[in-house]
Structure formats: structure tokens, C-alpha cells
């Protein structure tokens, strides 16, 4: 079975965020860094070249594929902020309805700017998403 492409690295998170070209996306990245660290209590780790992750869990699918991934995280992309692990938690649909302007994908939450969303709702989504991933999806 092939190894996951996205692995933790030793790259410095602050250097990555400082290199984000768009000033608003860069500022939002630093704010998310603080918020996710504060909510999860985990140190940020770069996963691959562009994902800032918090916590780590091991997954194993019925197909036999398994690996490790960040419990929650984000990537400040050119088009938006991609947030990972927040749509899995209990009540995610209820939180999404109250969050503010956003889009969702298969496993991602996309927002254009942090100012477009309710920070308290976002913090609760991080908290419940992190707990859900670590308690329910983690397969040691």
C-alpha cells in the first residue's frame, strides 16, 4: 500500500505563514495558528508544504489502508482558507448553519476571510472536531 503524500515535516510553521503572499490570508493564518493552538492545546506542525496541523491521529480503513493525519488544521490558499477536521464533529451541521459565510467540500471547510465568520462558533467547531477525531476516529 502506498504511503500518504502528506506527512509531518520539520519546517517552521511561522516561516511558512510569513511567506504567504496575500497579506489578509497571512494575517488570518497567524490568527488561526493562535486559535487552533489555544483550543487544542497542541503545538502546530507542518504537514507537507502547506498544511498547518494540530494533534495527530492514526486511521485504518476497512480496505486496509491506514496512516496518520493531523486531527485539525488549515491551509492559507490563494483562493481561501481551507480548514480540516472541523466538519466531522457532532453538531457540525448546526454549527455550520450559524458560522457565517463559508463553503464545504468532501472533508474541508472553506472560508474567504476570518472576518466573515463567527469566531466563537469557529472555536467550538475546532474543539468538537478535534475531540471527535481523537476519540472516535483515532485507531491506535
N, C-alpha and C positions, 0 to 999 in steps of 0.2 A: 504494500500500500504506500502511496506517495506521501511524503512529509508535507505538512502545511507550509505554504509560502510565507505566511505572516507569523514570524517568530519574534520573541523579545530580543532587543538589542541593547548594547551599552551606550547608544547615542544619548546625548543630554537633551532632555525634554525642553528646557529653557532655550537652548540654542536653536532647536527646531522651530519653536514658536516665534522666536525673534526673527527667524528667516522668512516667515510668512509675509508675502509681498503686500497684500491688501491690509492697510492699517486697521480698518474696522474688524476684519477677520482675525488679525493678530491680537488686538485688544480682547476680543471675545474669547480667543483661545486661552489667553492668560487668565481671564475670569473663570472660564470652565475648569482650568487647572486647579485653581483655588477652591472652587465649589466642589468638584468631584473629590479632591483630597479631603476636604473638610467633612463631607458626607460619609465617605467610605472609610476614612482613616488610613487609607493605603497610599504609599508613595507612587508617583507616576512613573511609568516605564514606557519607552518607545517600543511599539510592536511594528516591525517593518519600518519603512522610512517615513510613514505619515500618520500613524495611529498612536495616540496617547492613551494608554490603558491603565486601569486601576484594579488591582486584585487579579487573581489567576484561577482558572478552574479547568478541570480535566473533563472532557466529554467522551462518550463512547456511544456510537450509533448501533442499531441492530444489524446494520450492514457489516459491522466490524471496524469501520473507520473510527479512529479516535485521535485525540490530540489535545492540546492546551490552547486556551484563548484568554484574552482579557475579560474580566467579569463585566465591566462597563468601560466606556471610553469615548473618545471623539477624534475627529479629524477635521481641521480647518481647511476645507477645499475651496477652490476658486469660486464655485457657484453657491456654496452653502456650508453650513456646519453639519457634519454627519455625526450623529450620536448613536452609540452602540450599547445594547443590553437594556435599554430603558423600556422597550415595548413588550418585554416578556413578563413583567411582574404582575401580580394580582392588581386588579382595578386599573390596568393600563388604559383601557378604553375610556373609563371615567375621567382619568387624568388628562388624556389627550383632548377630550371634549372641552376641558377648562384651560388648557395650556396656552392657547393663543395661536398665532399664525404658524403653521407647520405643514409638512407632508410626511408620509411614511412610505417605506419600502418594505422589502421582504423581512429584514431584521433591523432596519435603521429608522431613525427619526431625523428628519432634515429640517433645519431652520435657517433662515437667511441671516437674521441678526438676533442676538440675545434680547435686545430691547423689544422685540416682537412677542416675547413670551413671558408668562408669569414665573418669576424666579422661585417662588415658594412651591409652586406645582412642579417645576422642573427639579428642584431639590428632592421633593417627595418621590418623583419618578426615579431619580438616581438611587435613592435609599431603597425603595421597594424592588427595583430592578436588580440591584446589587445583592440584596438578601435572597431574592428568588433564585438568581443564578448560582449563588454559593450554596444555598440549602437544598434546592430542588434539582438543578441541572448538573451539579458537580458530581462526578463519578470517580472517586479516588482509586 
